[in-house]
Amino acid sequence: MIINRLVAKNWRNFQQINVPLRERQFIVGPNASGKSNLLDIFRFLRDIVKVDGGGFQKAVKDRGGVSNIQCLAAQNVEEVAIEIHIAESAISSPIWKYAIGFHQEKHGDCFASLTHERVWREDELLLDRPDSDDSEDPDRLIQTALEQSATNAKFREIGKFLRNITYLHLVPQFIRHVDAIQGKIIEDDPFGQGFLAKVASVHPSTRRSRLKRIERALKLAVPQFEKLEFVRDKITGQPHLQARYEHWHSSEAVHQENQFSDGMLRFIGLMWSLLENDSIVLLEEPELSLNIGIVPKLAPLISRMGRNNKCQVLISTQSDILLKEGCIDGREVLLLIPTREGTSAQVSSEIHDIRILLENGFTVGEVVLSKTRPNYIGGSVLMK
């Protein structure tokens, strides 16, 4: 299943969002236009339904409270609202719809409080809050029904789907220097601090299968690359990734992850995320650190792996090279446009001049990225 429509109000940069989504969706826009904040909507929904230590209140608190979530351009609007449609494909009618709205309580403990929570299965409304129980006990509105196993039996499938959302913005230094850093791993490990431990935790046959597929991709992307293996240190038992290249004379010569390039580590993390997930994968600027020859191959690779694992991939990017692949449909690219009233989000193929150029053979990289560049920038803007 995928989320094939996102509706949001008063979220971060956005006063209003109402956009269809595809199985592979690129998100482009200028710096500070809200690419990361748009992806964070999906992380927020995941955080609500966490089994261990999550929940609605923590999801809001981790983002600095309702006041930090609200769009600054939306004056006198207190409610933040999100609605998602979950379907089998981009063009299917939704099987599930989930909607949540909330604001900050003005009295008492100042919790975030639900203004509404609704669930539909196809056209049947299964949940509509606030209800009579909420009227009798208003404290119920500080928790969603989605996170409560006692009340979500009829729509538990939504929670299971959202719980599997994956976000990874792998920082190579965390893997390369894991022993030296030894810091607290951030919740959900978005930067890959525990990536090697994650690889080690997978069943050996599954791990071998995934690494073999990553190895095949690396052979296409990295000159002379031959083999990728998982090994454990014979003394400490610590997990390691190990690589070898065809041109090395000694059969014993290997590199471990602390000798891998930034690009190779990010590529391995990217591929692993796509292989382990059957829900939604959120990727921020996956082209970072990658060789310019590899970047054009990412779009079809992401599409193929996502399709094989039946997952949806949402990608923020500023790379025209990544988007120059001819197989990218204009409907797969959301363009974020900052305005005085907040950022708008539009499907690029629905913008008239972009659609005309796409129909005449231009790629989305050639057409759409030009819309994200600053209007007033030149060689004389260096600080004096």
C-alpha positions in Angstrom: 0.0 0.0 0.0 1.0 3.6 -0.5 -0.2 7.1 0.6 -1.7 8.4 -2.6 -2.9 11.8 -1.3 -1.6 14.1 1.4 -3.7 17.0 2.8 -2.2 19.3 5.5 -3.1 22.6 7.1 -0.9 25.0 9.1 2.1 22.6 9.2 5.6 24.3 9.4 6.2 26.2 6.0 2.7 25.3 4.6 -0.6 26.9 5.2 -2.3 24.4 2.9 -1.1 21.2 1.1 -3.4 19.0 -1.0 -1.4 16.9 -3.4 -1.6 13.4 -5.0 1.4 11.2 -4.4 3.0 8.5 -6.6 4.9 5.3 -5.7 8.1 7.3 -6.3 7.8 10.9 -5.5 10.5 13.6 -5.8 10.3 16.8 -3.7 12.2 19.8 -5.0 12.4 23.4 -4.0 14.8 26.2 -3.0 16.7 26.1 0.3 14.4 26.6 3.3 11.3 26.0 1.3 10.2 23.0 3.4 11.4 19.8 1.8 12.5 18.3 5.1 9.4 19.7 6.9 7.1 18.0 4.3 8.9 14.7 4.9 8.5 15.2 8.6 4.7 14.9 8.3 5.2 11.2 7.6 7.7 10.9 10.4 5.2 12.6 12.8 2.5 10.1 11.8 4.9 7.2 12.4 5.8 8.6 15.8 2.2 8.7 16.9 1.8 5.0 16.5 5.2 3.8 18.0 4.8 0.9 20.3 7.8 1.7 22.5 7.9 5.2 23.9 6.0 7.0 21.2 2.6 8.6 21.1 0.9 11.8 20.1 2.2 13.9 23.0 5.8 12.9 22.5 5.6 13.4 18.7 4.5 17.0 19.3 7.0 17.6 22.1 9.9 16.3 20.1 9.1 19.0 17.5 9.1 21.8 20.1 5.4 21.9 20.8 2.4 23.0 18.7 3.7 26.6 18.5 6.8 25.3 16.7 4.8 23.2 14.3 2.3 25.9 13.3 2.9 27.8 10.1 4.1 31.4 10.9 2.4 32.7 7.8 -1.0 31.5 8.9 -2.2 34.3 11.2 -4.8 33.5 13.9 -5.0 29.8 12.8 -4.4 27.5 15.8 -5.4 24.1 14.4 -2.8 21.9 12.7 -4.4 19.2 10.5 -3.2 16.3 8.5 -5.1 13.8 6.3 -3.8 10.9 4.4 -5.4 8.5 1.9 -3.9 4.9 1.8 -4.5 2.9 -1.3 -3.0 0.0 -3.3 -1.6 2.3 -6.0 -1.4 6.0 -7.0 -4.6 5.7 -9.1 -6.6 3.4 -6.8 -9.5 4.6 -4.6 -8.4 4.8 -1.0 -8.9 1.8 1.2 -8.2 3.9 4.3 -8.4 7.6 5.1 -7.0 9.0 8.4 -7.4 12.6 9.5 -6.1 14.3 12.6 -6.3 17.9 13.9 -4.9 19.4 17.0 -4.1 22.6 18.9 -2.4 23.7 22.1 -4.5 23.7 25.3 -4.6 27.1 26.8 -5.1 26.0 30.4 -3.9 23.3 32.8 -0.9 21.3 31.6 -1.0 22.8 28.1 -0.9 19.5 26.3 -1.6 19.2 22.6 -5.3 18.4 22.3 -7.2 16.8 19.4 -9.7 19.0 17.6 -10.7 16.0 15.5 -9.7 12.5 14.6 -11.4 10.5 11.8 -11.0 7.2 10.1 -12.7 5.9 7.0 -12.6 2.5 5.5 -13.5 3.1 1.9 -16.6 5.2 2.3 -17.6 4.0 5.8 -16.8 6.4 8.7 -15.4 4.2 11.5 -14.3 6.9 13.9 -15.3 10.5 14.4 -13.9 12.4 17.4 -14.6 14.2 19.6 -17.5 11.8 20.5 -19.7 11.5 23.5 -17.0 9.8 25.5 -14.6 12.7 24.8 -17.3 15.1 25.9 -17.6 13.3 29.3 -13.9 13.0 29.7 -12.0 15.8 27.8 -8.6 14.3 28.9 -9.2 11.6 26.3 -8.4 14.2 23.7 -4.7 14.2 24.6 -4.3 10.7 23.0 -5.2 9.5 19.5 -7.3 6.4 19.0 -4.7 5.3 16.6 -2.1 4.7 19.4 -4.5 2.9 21.7 -4.8 -0.8 21.2 -8.1 -0.9 23.2 -9.8 1.4 20.7 -8.2 0.8 17.3 -9.1 -2.8 16.5 -11.2 -1.8 13.5 -8.4 0.2 11.9 -5.2 -1.3 13.4 -3.9 -1.9 9.9 -3.3 1.9 9.6 -1.0 1.9 12.6 0.9 -1.1 11.4 1.5 0.6 8.0 2.6 3.9 9.5 4.8 2.2 12.1 7.0 0.8 9.3 7.9 4.2 7.8 11.7 4.5 7.5 13.8 7.6 7.4 17.6 7.4 6.9 19.9 10.3 6.2 23.1 8.3 6.7 26.2 10.2 8.0 29.2 8.2 6.9 31.4 9.4 9.9 29.0 7.7 12.3 29.8 4.4 10.7 33.4 4.9 10.0 34.2 6.1 13.5 31.6 4.2 15.5 34.1 3.0 18.1 35.5 6.4 18.7 32.2 8.3 18.9 30.4 5.9 21.2 27.6 8.4 21.8 24.0 8.0 22.6 22.1 6.8 19.5 19.4 9.2 18.5 15.9 7.6 18.7 15.1 5.7 15.4 18.7 6.2 14.4 18.0 8.5 11.5 21.7 9.1 10.8 22.9 5.5 10.8 24.8 5.4 14.1 23.7 1.8 14.7 23.6 0.8 11.0 26.1 -2.0 11.4 24.2 -3.4 14.4 21.0 -3.3 12.3 22.7 -5.3 9.5 24.0 -7.7 12.1 20.5 -8.2 13.7 18.9 -9.5 10.4 18.6 -13.3 9.9 21.8 -14.5 8.1 20.0 -15.7 5.0 18.1 -12.4 4.6 21.3 -10.5 5.2 23.2 -12.5 2.6 20.4 -11.9 0.1 20.3 -8.1 0.7 24.1 -7.7 0.6 24.3 -9.8 -2.6 21.8 -7.4 -4.3 23.7 -4.4 -3.0 26.9 -6.0 -4.3 25.4 -6.2 -7.8 24.5 -2.6 -7.7 27.9 -1.6 -6.5 29.5 -3.5 -9.3 27.6 -1.2 -11.7 28.4 2.0 -9.7 32.0 1.5 -8.4 34.9 0.7 -10.9 36.7 -2.6 -10.2 34.4 -3.5 -7.3 34.1 -7.2 -6.7 32.7 -8.4 -3.4 30.7 -7.1 -0.3 30.5 -9.3 2.8 29.4 -9.1 6.4 32.0 -10.4 8.9 32.5 -10.3 12.7 35.8 -9.5 14.4 37.3 -12.8 15.6 38.3 -11.3 18.9 35.6 -8.7 19.8 32.7 -10.1 17.8 32.0 -6.6 16.4 30.1 -6.5 13.1 31.9 -5.2 10.0 31.2 -4.7 6.3 34.1 -5.9 4.1 34.8 -5.2 0.5 37.3 -6.3 -2.1 38.3 -5.1 -5.6 39.2 -7.0 -8.7 42.5 -5.2 -9.4 44.0 -6.1 -6.0 46.8 -8.7 -6.3 46.5 -10.3 -2.9 43.4 -12.4 -2.4 43.7 -11.5 1.3 43.5 -7.7 0.8 40.2 -6.2 2.0 38.7 -2.9 3.1 36.4 -2.6 6.0 33.8 0.2 6.5 36.3 2.6 8.1 38.1 2.6 4.7 35.0 3.0 2.6 34.4 6.4 0.9 31.5 8.6 2.0 29.7 7.9 -1.2 30.0 4.1 -0.9 28.7 4.1 2.7 25.7 6.3 1.7 25.0 4.1 -1.3 25.0 1.0 0.9 22.7 2.7 3.4 20.3 3.8 0.7 20.1 0.4 -0.9 19.6 -1.3 2.5 16.7 1.0 3.4 15.0 0.2 0.1 15.4 -3.6 0.6 14.2 -3.8 4.2 11.0 -1.8 3.9 7.5 -2.6 2.4 5.9 0.6 3.6 7.4 4.1 3.0 11.0 5.1 2.7 11.9 8.8 3.2 15.2 9.8 1.6 16.9 13.3 1.9 19.2 14.2 -0.9 20.4 10.7 -1.7 22.8 12.1 -4.3 25.2 13.6 -1.6 28.8 12.3 -1.8 28.0 10.1 -4.8 30.1 10.2 -8.0 28.5 12.3 -10.7 28.4 9.2 -12.9 26.3 7.2 -10.4 23.7 9.9 -9.7 21.8 9.5 -13.0 21.3 5.8 -12.2 19.7 6.4 -8.8 16.2 7.2 -10.1 15.7 3.9 -12.1 17.4 2.0 -9.3 15.1 3.5 -6.6 12.1 2.7 -8.8 13.1 -0.9 -9.5 13.9 -1.7 -5.8 10.9 0.1 -4.5 8.6 -1.8 -7.0 10.2 -5.1 -6.1 9.6 -4.5 -2.4 6.2 -2.8 -2.9 7.3 0.2 -1.0 6.7 3.9 -1.6 9.8 6.1 -1.8 9.7 9.9 -1.1 12.9 11.7 -2.1 13.9 15.3 -1.4 16.6 16.5 -3.8 18.3 19.5 -5.4 20.1 17.5 -8.1 19.3 18.3 -11.7 21.5 15.3 -12.6 19.3 12.9 -10.6 16.2 14.3 -12.2 17.5 14.2 -15.8 16.6 10.6 -16.2 14.0 10.4 -19.0 11.9 7.8 -17.1 10.8 10.4 -14.5 7.2 11.5 -15.0 6.3 15.1 -14.3 3.6 13.7 -11.9 6.4 12.3 -9.8 7.9 15.7 -8.9 6.4 18.0 -6.3 7.6 21.6 -6.7 7.7 23.7 -3.5 7.3 27.4 -4.1 7.9 29.9 -1.3 5.4 32.8 -1.1 4.5 35.5 1.4 1.7 33.3 2.5 3.9 30.2 3.1 5.1 27.5 0.7 2.8 26.0 -1.9 3.3 22.5 -3.1 2.3 21.7 -6.7 2.7 18.7 -9.0 5.1 19.9 -11.6 3.2 18.5 -14.6 0.1 20.6 -13.5 2.1 23.8 -14.0 1.3 25.0 -17.5 4.8 26.1 -18.8 6.4 23.1 -17.2 3.9 20.7 -18.8 4.5 22.2 -22.2 8.3 21.8 -22.0 7.9 18.2 -20.7 5.6 17.3 -23.6 8.3 18.6 -25.9 11.0 16.3 -24.7 12.7 18.2 -21.9 13.4 16.3 -18.7 12.2 17.3 -15.3 15.8 18.1 -14.2 16.1 20.6 -17.1 12.8 22.2 -16.5 11.8 22.0 -12.8 15.1 22.7 -11.1 15.4 26.1 -12.8 12.3 27.1 -10.8 14.1 26.5 -7.5 17.1 28.8 -8.1 17.3 32.2 -6.4 16.2 35.1 -8.6 18.9 37.5 -7.4 22.3 35.9 -7.2 25.5 36.6 -8.9 29.2 36.9 -8.6 29.2 40.0 -6.4 27.2 38.6 -3.4 30.2 37.5 -1.3 30.3 38.9 2.1 32.6 41.9 2.5 
